[in-house]
Amino acid sequence: METKIAIGKRLLIFTIFISMLNWSNYAWNLRPKDLKVENIKQCPIDEDSPIVIDVFDITQPERQKYALNATIRILSDIDNHIYFKMNLTKCSFSRFKCDDLDTLATPNVCKNLNSPNTLWSSVVKTLQPPLTCPLKAGVYHVENSFFDLGIITRTPTEPGKILVNLSFFDYPHETERRKRLLICLAVEVTITQAKSLGGTISAPQTHAIKG
């Protein structure tokens, strides 16, 4: 029969083992990551949406940097408040499981249209002609809007996929509270452990949505 001291030692060893396992898993997740945009598609939107995406091209000029070029038509003025919502789903390769992450929502895009460090700030800066609120009808071009994903390549996350749903919507008739989906994009990003810090990437990847 084991003494209390022997049992205590076994519990201590087990605790140390679990701590080392958790630490090694955390350290593994902190290793540099490669993020690759695998797929982009336009979700179904409402038929009365006055926004049409004619061209939506994303290229990968550098390892963790992407460039967006797009042509967007606004068929009629939009005087309503525009709302933004982003849904994130993380799928783990090792656990074969997907989890819904936080949802980011902005109740009034126009109020923050020109604010720095928003998800759309780099796009707004490169829009020609400049975008103002309320949104005016016209043809708008996004030219070389760059997104650098390097800042998140060392986040403590395991290899897997991130599914991103980006949507802009309004309420054309405030009294009815009927939501009208203006733009919706579904993006699939793969996260893998970087093979080497100085490695090279293959030929630039291109993802396009064309109307």
C-alpha positions in Angstrom: 0.0 0.0 0.0 1.4 3.4 -1.1 2.3 5.9 1.6 0.9 9.4 1.5 4.4 10.6 0.5 4.6 8.2 -2.4 1.1 9.3 -3.6 2.1 12.9 -3.3 5.2 12.4 -5.4 3.2 10.7 -8.1 0.7 13.5 -8.1 3.5 16.0 -8.3 5.1 14.2 -11.3 1.7 14.0 -13.0 1.1 17.7 -12.5 4.6 18.6 -13.8 4.0 16.4 -16.9 0.6 18.1 -17.6 2.2 21.5 -17.2 5.0 20.6 -19.6 2.5 19.2 -22.1 0.5 22.4 -21.9 3.6 24.5 -22.2 4.9 22.6 -25.2 1.5 22.9 -26.9 1.5 26.7 -26.2 5.1 27.0 -27.5 4.2 25.1 -30.6 1.2 27.4 -31.3 3.5 30.4 -30.8 5.8 29.3 -33.7 5.6 31.5 -36.8 2.6 30.8 -39.0 1.9 31.0 -42.7 -1.5 32.4 -43.6 -2.9 31.7 -47.1 -6.1 33.0 -48.5 -7.5 29.8 -50.1 -10.9 31.0 -51.4 -13.1 34.1 -51.7 -16.6 34.1 -52.9 -19.6 36.4 -52.9 -22.5 35.3 -50.7 -26.1 35.7 -51.9 -27.3 39.3 -51.3 -30.8 40.9 -51.6 -32.0 41.5 -55.1 -32.7 45.1 -54.4 -29.1 45.8 -53.3 -27.8 48.8 -55.3 -24.2 47.7 -55.0 -22.6 45.5 -57.7 -19.0 44.1 -57.5 -17.7 43.9 -61.0 -14.1 42.9 -60.2 -12.6 41.7 -57.0 -9.0 40.5 -57.4 -6.6 39.6 -54.5 -3.0 38.8 -55.3 -0.2 37.8 -53.0 2.9 39.8 -53.9 4.8 38.8 -50.7 4.7 36.0 -48.2 2.2 37.5 -45.8 1.0 40.5 -47.8 -2.0 40.7 -50.0 -3.1 43.3 -52.5 -6.8 44.1 -53.4 -7.9 45.6 -56.7 -11.7 46.0 -57.3 -14.3 47.8 -59.2 -17.6 48.5 -57.4 -20.7 50.1 -58.8 -23.3 51.9 -56.7 -26.4 52.1 -58.8 -28.3 54.6 -56.6 -27.6 56.8 -53.6 -27.7 55.1 -50.2 -28.9 57.5 -47.5 -29.5 54.9 -44.8 -27.2 54.0 -42.0 -24.9 51.2 -43.1 -24.1 48.4 -40.7 -21.1 46.0 -40.8 -20.7 42.6 -39.3 -17.9 40.1 -39.3 -18.3 36.4 -38.3 -15.3 34.2 -37.6 -15.2 30.4 -37.4 -12.0 28.5 -36.5 -11.6 24.9 -37.6 -8.8 22.9 -36.1 -6.8 20.3 -38.2 -5.9 18.3 -35.1 -9.2 18.3 -33.3 -11.4 18.0 -36.4 -13.7 20.6 -34.8 -15.0 24.1 -35.7 -15.7 26.8 -33.2 -17.5 30.1 -33.7 -15.3 33.0 -32.6 -16.3 36.5 -31.7 -18.5 38.5 -33.9 -17.5 42.1 -34.7 -20.2 44.6 -35.5 -20.3 48.3 -36.4 -23.7 49.9 -36.2 -22.8 53.0 -38.3 -20.1 52.5 -40.9 -20.3 56.1 -42.2 -19.5 57.5 -38.7 -16.2 55.6 -38.8 -15.7 55.6 -42.6 -12.4 57.5 -42.5 -11.2 56.3 -39.1 -7.7 54.7 -39.1 -7.1 51.1 -38.1 -10.6 49.8 -39.2 -11.0 46.7 -41.4 -11.9 49.0 -44.3 -9.5 51.9 -43.8 -6.9 50.7 -46.3 -9.6 50.2 -48.9 -11.1 53.6 -48.3 -7.7 55.3 -48.7 -7.2 53.9 -52.2 -10.8 54.3 -53.5 -11.1 56.5 -56.6 -13.1 58.6 -56.6 -13.0 59.1 -52.8 -16.0 57.6 -51.0 -18.1 59.9 -48.9 -21.3 59.5 -46.8 -24.1 59.2 -47.6 -22.9 56.9 -50.4 -23.3 58.4 -53.9 -24.1 56.5 -57.1 -21.1 55.9 -59.3 -18.2 53.6 -60.2 -15.5 53.2 -57.6 -12.1 51.6 -58.1 -9.8 50.1 -55.4 -6.2 50.2 -56.5 -3.5 48.2 -54.7 -5.0 48.2 -51.3 -2.5 46.2 -49.2 -3.2 44.0 -46.2 -0.3 42.7 -44.2 -1.1 39.5 -42.2 2.4 39.3 -40.7 1.2 40.9 -37.5 -0.9 37.9 -36.6 1.4 35.1 -37.8 2.8 34.7 -34.2 -0.6 34.6 -32.4 -1.0 31.5 -30.2 -3.2 29.5 -32.5 -3.0 26.0 -33.9 -2.9 25.1 -37.5 -6.3 25.0 -39.2 -8.7 27.1 -41.2 -10.4 30.4 -40.4 -13.7 31.1 -42.2 -14.5 34.8 -42.4 -17.9 36.2 -43.3 -18.0 40.0 -44.0 -21.3 41.7 -44.6 -22.6 45.2 -45.1 -26.3 45.9 -44.8 -28.9 48.6 -44.2 -32.5 49.0 -43.4 -34.1 50.7 -46.4 -37.4 51.2 -44.5 -36.6 52.0 -40.9 -40.2 51.5 -39.8 -40.2 47.9 -41.2 -36.8 47.0 -39.8 -36.2 44.7 -42.8 -32.5 44.2 -43.2 -31.2 44.5 -46.8 -27.9 42.8 -47.4 -25.7 45.0 -49.6 -22.4 43.2 -49.8 -21.4 39.8 -48.5 -18.0 38.1 -48.9 -16.9 34.7 -47.5 -13.2 34.2 -47.1 -11.3 31.0 -46.3 -7.8 31.3 -44.8 -5.5 28.4 -44.0 -3.1 28.6 -41.1 0.0 26.4 -41.2 3.3 26.3 -39.3 6.0 28.2 -41.2 8.6 25.8 -42.6 11.3 28.4 -42.4 11.6 32.1 -41.6 13.6 32.8 -44.7 11.7 30.5 -47.1 10.3 31.6 -50.4 6.8 31.5 -51.6 5.6 30.1 -54.8 4.2 32.2 -57.7 1.8 34.9 -56.5 -1.7 33.6 -55.8 -4.7 35.3 -57.4 -8.3 35.1 -56.2 -11.0 36.9 -58.2 -14.6 37.6 -58.0 -16.1 38.9 -61.3 -19.6 39.9 -62.0 
